Amino acid sequence: MAVKNTGIQLEPHQIIVRPLVTEKGTHQSERLNAYSFEVNPNATKYDIRAAVEALWDVRVVDVRTQNRKGKPRRHKMSIGYTRDWKKAIVQLHDEDRISFF
């Protein structure tokens, strides 16, 4: 399988922007051992897998990604949008865990 090369080499701390701590994400981490992250929009699934394994020293089983569109927002009379962002759901090996707190 050929890996698409965008020409930009990102460091692991540049790929993972922040963990998403939500009610649904907490449920997934406890029950399914899957963690949600906001990631760099240029990162591929292979980049995300390597970054999570490097930063937390865990084994990644599966990576799913979503491109999220910005929501419309208004300020007084002008209408704008929040920025578009990319979400990754990373499933870990049954024996591995990530502790954020």
N, C-alpha and C positions, 0 to 999 in steps of 0.2 A: 504494500500500500504506500503510495507516494504521499509525503508530507508537504503541505503547501508552505513555502518559505516567503514571508512578507518582507524579508530583508532587515527587520528590526530584531535585535537580540535583547530581550528583556530579562532582568534579574528576577529571582523569585519574589522578592519584596515589592517589585513593580507590577507583577502579574496579579497578585492577590491584593486588592485595594482594601477590603475590610470584610470581616465576617458579618453575616446578616443574623441578628438575634431577634427573632420574632416568635410568636406563639407556635406557628406552624413549623418553623425551623427547629425549635426546641423539641417538639413532638417527634420530628424526623430523626433528630440526633439521638433521642432516648430509645425509640422503638426500632428504627431502621438503620441506625449507625450511619446516617447521611447528613452532611453539613453543607450549609449554603454560604456562598461568598459572593461579594461584588468583585468582578474581575475586570482587567483591562480589556476594552473592546477588541484590541488587536490580538489577544491571546487565543491560541487554539486549544483544543482538548488535551493535546499532548503536552503543551506548555503548562496548563493548569495542573495536570497530573504530576509533572516533574516538580513544580513549585510547591505543592502541598506536601509531597514526599520529602522534599529538601527542608522545608521550614519546620515541620512537626515530626519528622522521622516516623512516618506511618506508611502502611501499604494501601494504595488506592485500588479499588476493584472496578469502579465505574465513574465516569464523568458525564453529566448532562448539562447542556448550556441553553440559555434563553436570552434573546435580545429583547430588552424591555423598552418600549416607546415612552417618551416623556408625556406627562399629563398636562392638559391645559390649565393655566393659572391666570388670574387677572389681578392687576394692581391699579386701583382707581379706574381709569377709562381705557387703559392699555391691556391687551391680551398677549400672553406669552406662553411658553412651554417650559417644563422642567427638562433637564437634559436626558438624552437616551443613555441607557447603561446596559451592561451585560451581567447576567447572573449565572453562577455555576453551582450545581448540586453535586457534591462529591461523596460517593459511597465508599466507606473504608472496609477493610478486612474485619471479620468478627472479633478478633482479639485486640484490635487497635481502637483507641479513643483519643479525642482532642479535648483538652480542658481550656476554655477561654477565661474562666474566672477562678 
